[in-house]
Amino acid sequence: MSYVPTDTECTLTGTVTSYDSAGIPGATVTLATLEGTPITTQTDINGNYTFADIAPGVYNLSVSKLRFWPTTITVNIGDALTENIMLWLKGDLNLNGEPADSDDLKMMEYAATGRLIPDWKFNLNGNGDLADAGDVLMLEEAAAGKIELW
């Protein structure tokens, strides 16, 4: 990523993908100045997005879609820029494309009992505590088909 100062309008493009590099259609992509003025678009059927006629500068680029963890990065926009972003499927701790499968349950159990060091993907209930009892319960209920992880 490079920043090229210019007085002209710029274009930001990219692709939003999942763990297997497949494009994610229908993801919401938001570009906002650091002061917070947002513009939003949706990814196309291949996961591509474009923001045209953007003034050069520093922006927050956020991507979200139901069932995936949202992500935000900071970008410096110059003449032209490409930012590809990967989203992680909620509950797919082993990154095989199947959320809440038996290996995911085992990983959550290991993290809850200290046999595995958890990261942010182990905070399914959003309370900030990684692999706590609520996270374990949510993954078990998702595995049983009682809930979907949104």
SULHU-V703836 format. One line per field, one symbol per residue. phi: phi as a letter, one per 20 degrees, with the letter a starting at -180 (. if undefined). A space follows every 10 residues. Layout:
phi = ???
This chain:
phi = .cdcfaeefc cdcrcdcege mffdfmfedc dcfffofecc bdfefdnecb ddlefgqdce ddcbagmdff bccdcdedfb bccecdddff nefeldndfm efffffffff ffdnebefcg fedfemenef legfffffff fffemecdee
